[in-house]
Amino acid sequence: MEFNSTPNGAQVLANEVPVGETPCKVELKRDQEYMVVMEKEGYKSSRDYIGHGIGTTWIVLDVLAGIPAIALVVAPLGDTSNAFGGDKSPSGGGFSILVFLGIIAGGIPAGIDALTGDWYSLDETSVSVVLEKQQ
């Protein structure tokens, strides 16, 4: 996230924590919201809210990444004609267990991205303000 101000040299606080002085580039966590304040002596402070959201692109990519995992587990079965009509083999349930394992394997990328916050993105990529002189 880039922060700029006119004039330069404003203190940048993200959620009340000093993170730099303008102009600056700061790494912010994508799974959090921020109240950003830019302040400089002799000028009125600027306040900006930076929200976050889930990027649908990540979810679609995670789902698509899971399809090959499911196919790799199911493909060795060969004849899957009994898939929805019940398993006629003596062992029973083999197909449904493999499909379940395939879904689990396909869900691993989605789970990792959800846990690490990679699904999230900040609503803004930069904040630029013109600070007004105090009277």
Secondary structure, 3 states (H helix, E strand, C coil): CEEEEECCCCEEEECCEEEEECCEECCCCCCCCEEEEEECCCECCEEEEECEEECHHHHHHHHHHHHHHHHHHHHHHCCCCCCCCCCCCCCCCHHHHHHHHHHHHHHHHHHHHHHHCCCEEECCCEEEEECCECC
